[in-house]
């Protein structure tokens, strides 16, 4: 038998070491399967923004998280009442946990699952509110699914209100109430053709369990996608004019509705046109500052104050659900000569939305901003910068060019004023469109130095409209700046 040489012993030792490392790797994978890049993603922290709103006693909380496997954005109100807050939070937590379970159970691929829960607030009086949660979920590449959850409560009494608090559900009235619902459905050909009668009958047999909301103009009923109709119909939001159910209203409901709108204020403020009036110097140095995801109750005012100190104009791409809560801030942005763009209603990825949802996301925000300022937003910036042919077609139909960016401050990632400054100053060039977010205090902290540094390099700050006109940029785009 030959004896191993010294070199042979080294080779055998190295081979043994490699084998041991291989075994270690295998056991590591078996016992710690989630310690991968996606596992690190799962441990990423949620981002939480809590803001006051123009609804007295209500605070708006937005919880977001994005990983390689999924992204979610959840709106929820808090009203500083433990019983009411706990019930609402319990439902939202359950929806999030079910979504994450489905993500984990779905086949591993490059698809990024999505959960978006949007809150609409409908006041009845100065203390009674409807909360309508609309959840949209898509996992594993399957078709998206929309569902609703509604709550009505009285802040002053610290309690929820039921359907019976608003509608007299005696036996004869229940029959009439069902007939009204069926008649409204029958008058909508597209809806009625897609109704599955057996499912609708089952729903109406549990009339007290309906999801609903009410104000002085309408009574609304909500059904999840597939709950009473085929998938092509989608989720159902049935609107019944209040006069049709007026005979069924309780005395208390009539008193509530007579008191609605007490806090509405007349506002005759003159809104300036956001379109640029002056031509820019052909040889000048210009950048367009843009802010996404607002308005925010504390950050947006800080940013407006800083911009005013530097005589700087900017473009704010606003979310419809934020506009809904802070109309006074939207007015202020317009009054101070800044430009307002559409950033969708709920920050959903528009490329995974069907055409109806895409229309709703953009048109809802357009209408809100127009109601507050007197004009439609000029531009669209799709959430996450995600667009496809369908989004471009919708922007073309709305005559609202798509605006992207050439400089990403990464303020959402670093939350560090120095890092934000470094990102911007290292990337900026003449004609740049700079992306920031007016929902982070650290962005407002960074802004004075950002402006000072850019001014020192000869830059002036203009709106996107002014920049594109200066660049002679035409059409729907997308436009990135730096022509």
C-alpha positions in Angstrom: 0.0 0.0 0.0 1.3 3.4 -0.9 1.7 6.0 1.8 0.3 9.5 1.3 2.7 12.2 0.6 2.6 15.5 2.4 0.9 17.0 -0.7 -1.6 14.1 -0.7 -2.4 14.7 3.0 -3.1 18.4 2.3 -5.4 17.5 -0.6 -7.3 15.0 1.5 -7.6 17.5 4.4 -8.9 20.2 2.0 -11.3 17.7 0.5 -12.6 16.8 4.0 -13.0 20.5 4.9 -15.0 21.1 1.7 -17.2 18.1 2.5 -17.7 19.3 6.1 -18.6 22.8 4.8 -21.0 21.2 2.3 -22.8 19.2 5.0 -22.9 22.3 7.2 -24.6 24.2 4.3 -27.1 21.4 3.8 -28.1 21.3 7.4 -28.2 25.1 7.6 -30.7 25.1 4.7 -32.8 22.4 6.3 -33.0 23.9 9.8 -32.9 27.6 8.8 -34.7 27.7 5.5 -35.8 31.3 5.8 -32.4 32.8 6.4 -32.2 34.0 2.7 -32.5 37.3 1.0 -36.3 36.9 1.1 -36.0 36.0 4.8 -34.2 39.3 5.3 -37.0 41.0 3.5 -39.5 39.5 5.8 -37.7 41.0 8.7 -37.8 44.5 7.3 -39.5 47.0 9.5 -42.9 48.5 8.7 -43.1 52.2 8.0 -45.8 53.9 10.0 -47.1 57.4 9.6 -49.7 58.8 12.1 -51.3 62.1 11.2 -54.1 64.3 12.4 -56.9 64.9 10.0 -59.5 67.6 9.3 -62.1 65.2 10.9 -62.2 66.1 14.6 -61.0 63.4 16.9 -59.7 61.1 14.1 -56.0 60.4 13.3 -55.0 58.7 10.1 -52.4 55.9 10.3 -50.7 54.5 7.2 -48.7 51.3 7.5 -46.5 50.2 4.6 -43.9 47.5 4.0 -42.2 46.4 0.8 -40.0 43.3 0.3 -39.0 41.3 -2.8 -42.0 39.0 -2.2 -44.8 41.5 -1.3 -45.8 45.0 -0.7 -48.7 46.3 1.5 -50.2 49.7 2.3 -52.9 49.8 4.9 -54.9 52.9 6.0 -56.6 52.9 9.4 -58.1 55.5 11.6 -57.4 55.8 15.3 -59.9 57.7 17.5 -58.4 57.2 20.9 -61.2 54.9 22.0 -59.9 51.5 23.0 -63.0 49.5 22.2 -63.6 51.0 18.8 -59.9 51.1 17.9 -59.3 47.5 19.0 -62.2 46.1 16.8 -61.0 48.0 13.7 -57.4 47.1 14.3 -58.3 43.5 14.9 -59.9 43.3 11.5 -57.0 45.0 9.7 -54.4 42.8 11.5 -56.4 39.7 10.5 -56.5 40.8 6.8 -52.7 41.4 6.9 -51.9 38.1 8.5 -54.1 36.2 6.0 -52.4 37.9 3.2 -48.9 37.0 4.5 -49.9 33.4 4.9 -51.1 33.3 1.3 -47.8 34.9 0.1 -45.9 32.2 1.9 -48.1 29.4 0.5 -47.9 30.8 -3.1 -45.4 29.3 -5.5 -42.0 30.9 -5.4 -41.5 33.1 -8.4 -40.7 36.7 -9.3 -44.2 37.9 -8.7 -44.5 40.6 -6.0 -47.8 40.1 -4.2 -49.9 43.2 -3.2 -52.3 44.2 -0.4 -53.8 47.6 -0.4 -56.5 48.6 2.2 -57.8 52.1 1.6 -60.0 54.0 4.0 -62.8 56.3 2.9 -64.4 58.5 5.7 -67.9 59.7 5.3 -69.1 62.0 8.1 -72.8 61.9 9.1 -72.6 64.5 11.9 -69.7 66.2 13.7 -69.3 63.1 15.8 -70.8 60.2 13.8 -68.8 58.7 11.0 -68.8 55.9 8.4 -65.5 54.1 7.8 -65.4 52.2 4.5 -62.4 50.0 4.0 -61.8 48.8 0.5 -59.1 46.0 0.3 -57.5 45.0 -2.9 -55.3 41.9 -2.9 -53.3 40.0 -5.5 -51.0 37.0 -4.7 -49.1 34.5 -6.7 -49.9 35.9 -10.1 -53.7 35.2 -9.7 -56.4 37.8 -10.5 -56.8 40.5 -8.0 -59.6 40.4 -5.4 -61.5 43.3 -3.9 -63.5 43.2 -0.6 -65.1 45.7 1.8 -65.5 46.2 5.5 -67.6 49.0 7.0 -68.1 50.6 10.4 -70.3 53.3 11.7 -69.8 54.8 15.1 -70.4 57.8 17.4 -67.2 59.3 18.8 -69.2 61.3 21.5 -70.8 58.1 22.8 -67.8 55.8 22.2 -70.0 53.1 20.5 -70.7 51.5 17.2 -74.0 52.1 15.4 -75.9 49.3 13.7 -78.1 49.2 10.6 -81.1 49.1 13.0 -80.1 52.5 14.4 -80.8 54.0 11.0 -83.4 51.8 9.3 -86.6 50.4 11.0 -86.2 46.7 10.3 -89.7 45.5 11.3 -91.0 42.6 9.3 -92.9 44.7 6.8 -90.0 47.2 6.4 -87.5 44.4 5.8 -89.6 43.3 2.8 -89.8 46.8 1.4 -86.1 47.4 2.0 -85.2 44.2 0.0 -87.5 45.3 -2.8 -85.8 48.7 -3.0 -82.4 47.0 -3.2 -83.6 44.6 -5.9 -85.1 47.5 -7.9 -81.9 49.5 -7.9 -79.9 46.4 -9.0 -82.5 45.8 -11.8 -82.1 49.3 -13.1 -78.4 48.7 -13.7 -78.2 46.4 -16.7 -74.4 45.6 -16.4 -74.8 44.7 -12.7 -78.1 42.8 -13.0 -76.8 40.6 -15.8 -73.9 39.5 -13.6 -75.9 38.9 -10.5 -76.0 35.3 -9.1 -79.6 35.2 -7.7 -79.0 32.5 -5.2 -76.0 34.4 -3.7 -78.0 37.6 -3.6 -80.9 35.9 -1.9 -78.6 34.4 0.7 -77.2 37.8 1.4 -80.6 39.5 1.7 -81.7 36.8 4.1 -79.1 38.2 6.5 -80.1 41.8 6.0 -78.7 43.0 9.3 -75.3 41.7 8.3 -75.0 44.0 5.2 -72.0 46.2 4.9 -73.4 49.8 4.5 -72.9 53.5 4.8 -75.2 56.5 4.9 -75.1 60.3 4.5 -77.7 62.9 3.7 -77.7 62.1 0.0 -77.3 58.3 -0.3 -77.5 54.9 1.4 -74.8 52.5 0.1 -74.5 48.8 0.3 -71.2 47.0 -0.3 -70.5 43.4 -1.4 -67.1 41.7 -1.9 -66.0 40.5 -5.3 -67.8 37.1 -6.1 -70.1 37.6 -3.1 -73.2 38.1 -5.1 -72.0 38.3 -8.7 -69.7 36.8 -11.3 -66.0 37.9 -11.3 -66.5 40.2 -14.3 -68.7 42.4 -12.2 -66.1 42.9 -9.5 -66.9 44.2 -6.0 -70.4 45.8 -5.8 -71.0 49.3 -4.4 -74.8 49.9 -4.7 -75.9 53.5 -4.2 -79.5 54.1 -3.2 -80.8 57.8 -3.2 -81.8 58.6 0.4 -85.3 59.7 -0.6 -86.0 56.1 -1.7 -85.5 54.8 1.8 -86.7 57.9 3.7 -90.0 56.2 4.8 -87.9 53.4 6.4 -85.5 55.7 8.4 -85.8 55.7 12.2 -86.6 58.9 13.9 -83.0 59.0 15.3 -81.6 58.6 11.8 -83.6 61.5 10.5 -82.3 63.6 13.3 -78.7 62.5 12.5 -79.1 63.4 8.8 -80.8 66.7 9.6 -77.6 67.6 11.6 -75.2 66.5 8.9 -72.8 69.0 7.4 -72.7 71.3 10.4 -68.9 71.8 10.1 -68.9 72.6 6.4 -67.2 75.9 5.8 -67.6 78.3 2.9 -64.3 79.0 1.3 -64.2 81.8 -1.3 -60.4 81.8 -1.5 -59.1 82.5 -5.0 -57.0 79.7 -6.4 -54.2 80.6 -8.8 -53.8 78.8 -12.1 -50.9 76.3 -11.8 -49.9 76.6 -15.5 -46.6 78.6 -15.9 -46.9 82.1 -17.1 -43.3 83.1 -17.6 -40.7 81.7 -20.1 -37.4 80.6 -18.6 -33.9 81.7 -19.7 -32.7 79.3 -22.5 -29.2 79.4 -20.9 -30.4 79.1 -17.3 -29.9 76.2 -14.9 -33.1 74.7 -13.6 -34.3 71.7 -11.6 -37.8 70.6 -10.7 -38.3 69.5 -7.1 -41.1 67.0 -6.7 -42.7 65.5 -3.6 -44.8 62.3 -3.5 -47.3 60.7 -1.2 -48.7 63.8 0.6 -50.1 66.0 1.8 -48.9 65.3 5.3 -50.2 67.2 8.3 -46.8 68.3 9.7 -44.2 67.6 7.0 -45.9 69.4 4.1 -46.3 72.7 5.9 -42.6 72.6 6.9 -41.6 72.0 3.3 -43.9 74.8 2.1 -42.3 77.2 4.6 -38.8 76.2 3.5 -39.6 76.6 -0.2 -41.1 80.0 0.5 -37.9 81.2 2.2 -36.0 80.3 -1.0 -38.6 81.6 -3.4 -38.7 78.0 -4.8 -41.5 76.4 -6.6 -42.2 72.6 -6.6 -44.6 70.0 -7.9 -46.5 67.9 -5.3 -47.8 64.5 -6.5 -50.7 63.8 -4.1 -52.6 60.7 -3.1 -56.4 60.9 -3.2 -56.7 59.4 0.3 -54.4 62.1 1.7 -56.2 64.9 -0.2 -59.4 63.7 1.3 -58.1 64.2 4.8 -56.2 67.5 4.3 -58.1 69.7 1.8 -56.8 72.9 3.5 -53.2 71.8 2.8 -54.0 71.1 -0.8 -55.4 74.7 -1.1 -52.3 76.1 0.5 -50.0 74.3 -2.0 -52.0 75.7 -4.9 -52.3 79.2 -3.4 -48.5 79.5 -2.9 -47.9 78.8 -6.6 -46.9 75.2 -6.5 -48.1 72.6 -8.9 -50.2 69.6 -8.0 -50.1 66.2 -9.7 -52.0 63.0 -9.4 -50.3 60.1 -7.6 -53.4 57.8 -7.6 -55.9 57.3 -4.9 -54.4 54.6 -2.8 -50.8 54.1 -4.0 -51.6 50.9 -5.7 -49.4 49.5 -8.4 -51.4 50.6 -11.5 -49.8 48.0 -13.7 -51.6 45.2 -11.9 -55.0 47.0 -11.9 -57.7 46.2 -14.3 -59.0 49.1 -16.4 -61.9 49.9 -14.1 -59.7 50.1 -11.1 -57.1 52.2 -13.0 -59.8 54.6 -14.0 -61.1 54.9 -10.4 -57.7 55.4 -9.0 -56.9 58.4 -11.3 -60.3 59.9 -11.8 -61.2 59.9 -8.0 -58.0 61.9 -7.2 -58.5 64.2 -10.2 -62.0 65.0 -9.0 -61.0 65.6 -5.4 -58.2 68.0 -6.4 -60.4 69.8 -8.8 -63.2 70.2 -6.2 -60.6 71.8 -3.8 -58.5 73.9 -6.2 -60.7 74.5 -9.2 -58.6 72.7 -11.7 -57.5 69.2 -12.7 -54.0 68.0 -11.9 -51.8 68.5 -15.0 -49.7 65.4 -14.6 -49.7 61.8 -13.3 -46.9 60.1 -11.4 -47.7 56.4 -11.1 -46.9 54.8 -7.7 -43.5 53.0 -7.5 -42.8 54.5 -10.9 -44.6 51.5 -12.4 -46.3 52.0 -15.8 -47.3 49.9 -18.8 -49.2 50.4 -22.1 -52.5 50.5 -20.2 -51.3 53.2 -17.9 -49.9 55.2 -20.8 -53.2 54.9 -22.7 -55.2 56.1 -19.6 -52.8 59.1 -19.2 -53.3 59.9 -22.9 -57.1 59.7 -22.6 -56.9 62.0 -19.6 -54.4 64.4 -21.3 -52.2 64.1 -18.3 -48.5 63.3 -19.1 -46.6 60.8 -17.0 -43.8 62.3 -15.0 -40.9 60.2 -13.6 -37.6 61.4 -12.3 -33.9 61.5 -13.1 -32.7 62.0 -9.5 -33.9 59.7 -6.6 -33.1 61.2 -3.2 -33.8 57.8 -1.6 -35.2 59.7 1.3 -37.8 56.9 1.9 -34.9 54.5 2.4 -32.2 56.4 4.3 -34.3 58.7 6.5 -31.0 60.6 6.9 -30.7 64.3 6.0 -27.0 63.9 5.1 -27.6 60.9 2.9 -30.5 62.7 1.2 -28.2 65.6 0.4 -25.4 63.4 -0.9 -27.8 61.5 -3.2 -29.2 64.7 -4.7 -25.9 66.6 -5.1 -24.1 63.6 -6.6 -26.7 63.0 -9.3 -28.1 66.4 -10.2 -27.6 68.1 -13.5 -29.3 70.8 -15.5 -32.9 69.9 -16.3 -33.2 67.2 -13.5 -36.5 66.1 -12.0 -35.7 65.3 -8.3 -37.8 62.8 -6.4 -38.6 63.3 -2.7 -41.5 62.6 -0.3 -43.3 65.1 1.8 -44.2 62.5 4.4 -40.9 62.1 6.2 -39.6 64.6 8.7 -36.1 63.8 7.7 -36.8 65.1 4.2 -37.9 68.4 5.6 -34.8 68.4 7.8 -32.6 67.9 4.6 -34.4 70.4 2.4 -32.7 73.7 3.5 -29.2 72.3 2.8 -30.4 70.8 -0.4 -31.7 74.1 -1.6 -28.6 76.0 -0.4 -26.2 73.6 -2.2 -28.1 73.7 -5.4 -28.4 77.5 -5.3 -24.7 77.7 -4.7 -24.3 75.8 -8.0 -26.5 78.2 -9.9 -29.7 76.2 -10.0 -33.2 77.7 -9.8 -36.3 75.8 -8.8 -39.3 75.5 -11.1 -42.4 73.4 -11.5 -42.5 70.4 -13.8 -44.7 72.4 -16.3 -42.1 75.1 -16.4 -39.3 72.6 -16.9 -40.9 70.7 -19.7 -41.9 73.9 -21.5 -38.2 75.0 -21.2 -37.1 71.6 -22.5 -39.7 71.7 -25.3 -40.8 68.3 -24.1 -44.1 67.2 -25.7 -46.6 64.4 -25.4 -47.7 62.0 -22.7 -44.2 60.8 -22.0 -43.1 59.3 -19.7 -40.9 62.3 -19.0 -37.7 61.8 -16.8 -36.1 65.2 -17.2 -32.5 66.0 -18.2 -33.2 66.6 -21.9 
